[in-house]
Amino acid sequence: MVVQADKLVKKFLTDKTHITVDDCRKLLNEYGYRLHKSSGSHQSYHKKGTTPITIVIPKKTKYILTPYVNKIIQDLKLEE
């Protein structure tokens, strides 16, 4: 993984309340996920052989809600 991805992983694990949609996109792309569809406030990322990851784009803030950040951490196994 590139240094930038390492920094993103660290940010996801230490600063869960300040994760942006762009941070999610960059990290998911780094792990091989690609945006499959975007409809309304939902973006669905897919990778062959894995469960899709959906993030909800917030309306009143630029930060993703913590439960979605936790789901990404869990699905990508970042804490292991």
Backbone bond lengths (Angstrom), bond angles and torsions (degrees), N, CA, C in turn:
res aa  C-N    CA-C-N  psi(-1)  N-CA   C-N-CA  omega(-1)  CA-C   N-CA-C  phi
1 M - - - 1.451 - - 1.524 109.52 -
2 V 1.280 115.27 150.68 1.456 121.44 -179.41 1.527 110.08 -78.51
3 V 1.323 115.52 161.63 1.461 120.88 -179.51 1.528 110.49 -59.20
4 Q 1.333 116.90 -39.10 1.460 120.55 -179.86 1.530 110.93 -60.90
5 A 1.318 116.72 -41.03 1.469 120.48 178.48 1.521 110.56 -64.91
6 D 1.325 117.23 -39.04 1.466 120.90 177.41 1.527 110.68 -60.71
7 K 1.329 116.12 -41.31 1.465 120.60 178.81 1.528 110.29 -64.99
8 L 1.332 116.64 -39.97 1.463 120.44 178.39 1.526 111.08 -64.40
9 V 1.318 117.10 -43.38 1.469 120.82 178.42 1.522 109.34 -59.51
10 K 1.322 116.68 -44.86 1.463 120.99 179.49 1.529 110.36 -61.16
11 K 1.336 116.38 -41.62 1.467 120.44 179.05 1.526 110.36 -63.30
12 F 1.333 117.53 -42.93 1.465 121.02 179.29 1.524 111.00 -61.12
13 L 1.308 117.06 -36.75 1.463 120.87 -176.33 1.528 113.36 -82.84
14 T 1.332 117.77 -24.82 1.463 119.52 -174.53 1.525 114.93 -110.60
15 D 1.337 117.84 -23.44 1.467 120.55 -174.01 1.530 110.15 -133.80
16 K 1.317 116.67 60.94 1.467 122.50 -172.28 1.523 114.29 -62.55
17 T 1.326 117.67 -21.07 1.463 120.09 -176.61 1.526 113.03 -86.22
18 H 1.321 117.80 -5.42 1.465 120.62 -178.42 1.525 112.32 -123.07
19 I 1.327 116.70 40.03 1.462 122.49 178.22 1.531 108.39 -96.87
20 T 1.325 116.80 125.23 1.459 120.68 -179.35 1.529 110.74 -96.11
21 V 1.318 116.04 169.81 1.461 122.08 176.44 1.529 109.11 -60.38
22 D 1.322 116.59 -39.43 1.465 121.54 179.56 1.528 111.15 -64.19
23 D 1.340 117.14 -39.42 1.469 120.80 176.16 1.527 110.34 -60.23
24 C 1.331 115.97 -44.42 1.469 120.54 179.64 1.522 110.71 -62.26
25 R 1.327 116.39 -46.05 1.467 120.78 -179.58 1.520 111.04 -59.74
26 K 1.323 116.98 -46.70 1.469 121.11 -179.01 1.530 111.48 -61.99
27 L 1.336 116.59 -45.39 1.461 120.19 -178.01 1.535 110.95 -67.14
28 L 1.323 116.56 -44.87 1.465 119.60 -179.65 1.525 110.87 -63.96
29 N 1.325 117.70 -40.07 1.466 120.73 176.63 1.522 110.73 -62.72
30 E 1.316 117.09 -39.01 1.464 122.04 179.41 1.534 110.91 -62.89
31 Y 1.327 116.44 -32.40 1.467 121.66 179.72 1.528 112.65 -90.68
32 G 1.326 116.93 9.56 1.458 120.50 174.53 1.515 115.81 92.04
33 Y 1.320 117.49 4.61 1.465 120.90 177.66 1.522 109.22 -84.70
34 R 1.331 115.53 145.81 1.462 121.20 178.40 1.521 108.77 -127.25
35 L 1.321 115.43 145.34 1.460 120.52 178.14 1.521 108.23 -64.46
36 H 1.324 116.56 118.05 1.461 121.49 -177.28 1.521 110.19 -93.44
37 K 1.332 115.12 -47.13 1.454 117.76 175.87 1.512 110.01 -153.55
38 S 1.311 113.46 149.96 1.449 121.16 178.68 1.514 106.76 -130.11
39 S 1.314 116.39 118.08 1.460 118.15 179.03 1.519 108.49 -135.67
40 G 1.302 115.61 121.79 1.460 119.93 -177.96 1.513 110.98 61.95
41 S 1.317 115.80 -122.28 1.464 120.15 -177.66 1.520 112.49 -98.02
42 H 1.326 118.63 7.95 1.465 122.42 -177.74 1.523 111.62 -110.33
43 Q 1.318 115.42 135.63 1.461 121.57 173.32 1.522 107.64 -121.68
44 S 1.318 115.77 128.76 1.461 120.70 -178.07 1.526 109.46 -112.95
45 Y 1.337 115.78 123.11 1.462 122.60 -179.41 1.519 109.27 -107.54
46 H 1.325 116.16 135.37 1.465 121.01 -177.31 1.523 111.22 -124.79
47 K 1.329 114.58 149.85 1.458 123.22 172.79 1.524 105.96 -144.34
48 K 1.303 116.13 133.03 1.457 120.46 -176.59 1.535 110.81 -56.24
49 G 1.328 115.50 131.23 1.458 121.01 177.70 1.516 115.17 85.36
50 T 1.339 117.59 4.07 1.467 120.28 179.78 1.520 110.21 -128.43
51 T 1.305 115.60 166.24 1.457 121.78 175.51 1.529 108.65 -75.80
52 P 1.338 117.96 136.22 1.465 119.81 177.64 1.527 111.59 -60.55
53 I 1.320 115.84 150.26 1.458 122.18 176.76 1.521 107.31 -114.01
54 T 1.328 115.67 126.04 1.461 120.65 179.82 1.514 108.89 -113.84
55 I 1.333 115.26 133.63 1.462 119.40 173.69 1.523 107.75 -118.51
56 V 1.315 114.89 148.21 1.455 121.42 178.76 1.520 107.77 -106.26
57 I 1.317 115.28 124.56 1.462 120.82 -179.55 1.531 107.97 -78.34
58 P 1.321 116.73 122.91 1.460 119.87 -178.07 1.528 111.79 -70.15
59 K 1.338 116.12 152.35 1.462 120.64 -178.27 1.521 113.22 -92.19
60 K 1.320 117.48 -38.69 1.465 120.07 -171.69 1.519 114.14 -106.32
61 T 1.310 117.07 4.06 1.461 121.48 179.42 1.517 108.21 -148.11
62 K 1.311 116.56 164.60 1.468 118.73 178.32 1.525 111.88 -93.94
63 Y 1.331 116.76 -0.40 1.464 120.62 -175.98 1.528 112.21 -101.79
64 I 1.330 115.24 141.16 1.456 122.71 177.82 1.528 108.95 -73.08
65 L 1.329 116.40 143.37 1.467 119.97 178.46 1.530 110.13 -64.89
66 T 1.319 115.76 143.73 1.463 122.91 -176.16 1.534 114.11 -54.07
67 P 1.348 120.17 -39.97 1.478 117.95 179.01 1.537 113.00 -59.50
68 Y 1.317 118.08 -34.34 1.463 120.96 178.33 1.528 110.72 -72.00
69 V 1.327 116.38 -36.88 1.466 120.70 175.97 1.523 109.19 -63.62
70 N 1.332 116.88 -44.90 1.472 121.15 178.85 1.524 111.16 -60.98
71 K 1.334 117.40 -38.35 1.470 121.55 179.12 1.526 110.19 -64.74
72 I 1.325 117.84 -41.00 1.473 120.98 177.17 1.523 110.07 -63.82
73 I 1.323 117.17 -44.08 1.469 121.76 178.49 1.528 109.56 -58.90
74 Q 1.313 116.86 -43.99 1.466 121.80 -179.49 1.535 110.65 -67.18
75 D 1.317 117.89 -48.63 1.469 121.80 -176.79 1.531 112.58 -65.13
76 L 1.331 117.10 -35.48 1.463 120.65 -179.87 1.527 111.99 -88.83
77 K 1.335 116.56 -3.70 1.473 122.31 -179.42 1.527 111.31 54.72
78 L 1.317 116.28 49.08 1.467 121.37 -177.29 1.521 112.98 -74.61
79 E 1.320 117.76 -23.30 1.470 120.35 -175.95 1.522 113.15 -86.97
80 E 1.316 117.59 -4.41 1.468 119.44 -177.88 1.499 112.11 -83.80
